[in-house]
């Protein structure tokens, strides 16, 4: 008779279990090593497939910048660096005819001073070799202020605090004439935007609570007719309205029904401006608007997710017009962390391209004194060590290089698009890490690319 010692039995059982466990761990490790050896994917790797035989669309998107008050106003090495960075990095360069770096071109009725604007146009064209744009905004004070008289304001008879005031009804034709003179003076400029964000054109009549799109369209038509009379080749667009959104509930007359839990609801009153302008303009060669991820009542909390707002706005626009859509300004939050900015701007550009938009203009490519980096391309050239590129610069420069207008885009699939966003031609793929963590990717089961937090990277398609 064989007697079992229960302690011995347990010991033997534990040894057996340990052996099985070790075998399972060894098998798991062997499988993982075999997976890596075969180039297969680990569970945390984002798989990306580019179907180079299935064309998705042809991109029409071109990039540009809008000059601000202190754009390339520095000197020495900083200015040289700034010019070198900006030259050739984008297609369009835009300048307002009054303010934003240009002096008042008509400080008194019939008394013109084009010196400052001449310099800016020469900077855009001769120095930078860019395609220039002029924005017909803003207006001389004598056209906007009923209390104006010669000598009242010591600086060029201009009250710069009233820079955003629209021309009075009695001076709308005067402003249209000024725009025509500018268009005639600069034949090298073919593209013109009319006004800016309907500044000071809010309808204050009781119960209206909306934009005064009748006033804007009247001014637009006067400018359009005047400019076309002297420059039939001019390419003119409007209405340059900012498309607002509401995070915590829109006013009663602002409901559009276009909503997203991330950014809120788009403001119907802004779309009404577009609709009225489309119906009543004398003519127009493109439609321009602006917008950003922040709401009227709250800043965006999900910076990357809120960039979908650009897609939703563009979808509405393209459903209502066949005119080319220009984004005169587009923002990913004025207080967005500089680490996140490149990814947010990259997602925004992808949405623009896939929507079929024509132009995206980066407001203020150069950091303005005291502002910090608010989606600028490079540091202020007014500082001796300025003119240094930010990561945002490379997002735009490489996009302009690898995805110019006319680039054929191809179908892509991403195993986890909450982490990585992509856009691809047959030769280059744009990778955007949408997260604060490092992301491993595998493209067409061949190329492994690791993305740092919020990195935008352009690589060759395998």
Secondary structure by P-SEA (a helix, b strand, c coil): cccccaaaaaaaaaaaaaaaaaaaaaaaaaaaaaaaaaccccccbbbbbbcccccccccccccbbbbcccccccccaaaaaaaaaacccccbbbbbcccccccccccccccccaaaaaaaaaaaccccccbbbbbccccccccccccccccccccccccccccccccccccaaaaaaaaaaaaaacccccbbbccccccccccccccccccaaaaaaaaaaaaaaaaaaccccbbbbccccccccccccccccccccccccccccccaaaaaaaaaaaaccccccccccccccccccccccccccccaaaaaaaaaaaaccccbbbcccccccccccccaaaaaaaaaaaaaaaacccccccccccccccccccccccccccccccccccaaaaaaaaaaacccccbbbbbbbbcccccccccccccbbbbbccccbbbbbbccccbbbbbccbbbbbbccc
